[in-house]
Amino acid sequence: MNVLGIIAEYNPFHNGHFYHLNESKKRSGAEFSVAVMSGNFMQRGDVAMLSKWERAKIAVDSGIDLVLELPFVYACNNAEYFAKGAVQILNDIACVDTISFGSESGEMDKLYEVAHVISYETPEFKQMLKESLQKGNSFPKARAEAIRLTAGEEAEAILNRPNNILAVEYIKQLLMTKSKIAPITIPRKGQDDNSIVLAGAFSSAAAIRQSLKEHGDMERIRESVPAACLGNLKKLNIDINEKLNKLFLLICAKILSENEQNLEEIFSAGEGLGNKLKKEIRQSKDLEDLISRIKSKRYTRTRIQRLLAHTLLDLGTADFQYLLDNGLNYTRVLAFNDKGAALLKKIKAEKPRIPVITNINKQVHDQDEITRLMRYDILASDLYNLISGHDIHQNSDFVVRPYHKGITGYD
């Protein structure tokens, strides 16, 4: 059983993802594919365009065999922790042979070179990083500068592209865990990940979301997503602007109800950011205005978006550190086809090193320590249902079951 592992958000699943999946299967020779996917909040801190259940269904309808959830505390985090949580899941289900990820570079040796530098930091690298941070630079900029001064401009250029950054972090985690999973990288096809203008067949996820935000017209994105994705999207009521407006109200309520000290103890806060939130919230007209008032040279937009998500879900620094120190992780089955069902059976037979949950009502108990991690995902789903206008009970994590797509003729 040759198994391919992919780490993704699929927000939404588009032609680039479809290309990556099929190229990865071809290059790895994999018979089965498993995707570890973010839940209802994304790595950069923004709320998902579609729920985790909807996105998982689309992924399976588009060719993924099994979709597993990456818990909120890792999914909505910086590239290092995002990769750490996801690679741990692929390692601990103990059946994955190959991990495939996209990159702008497409050159594994160069990605490995940078990954090695940040995995085994030399005293020189640490000193350069410290000095750059002391100049007020954000961590990503400071690390890129330290890489340039210790490994050269070509290495620095690797860390200036978003997919490269994640690729390097995946490799770092494979190195640090001495993983037996073999990595491959597929060069990114089409426009830059951050581009927000539709560009035909290979438009970015950001461009697709921006188009739906501005126009709400599914026909505009027809060329950019697979048929299975478009068909599913047309059945759903998607209003990104309404989601953002409701999200802003929830964030306002949370910030106004907390004191400055509690806000300072939120993960991603510190250094006065909690006080800044409290000061600016009454002056802000909407979510975009709030973010623009708080971001700075040192604190990037992405950092602020994650801070707001962590604040909303009350993810404290102490609790996150406890989860890290104790190596807590789990994954939940979101969707699968018949091949995915066979893969899931193998995973459970091999006794994975983390809980693989299909039914939280039967497999999770209040005394289980894993609930300390899972409670964030349950709350994330409840809040997502609130801002999406979904029935909170019928769409809760206690009621919804994994999607199963049958494949006629599969043996």
Disulfide bonds with the S-S distance in Angstrom:
none
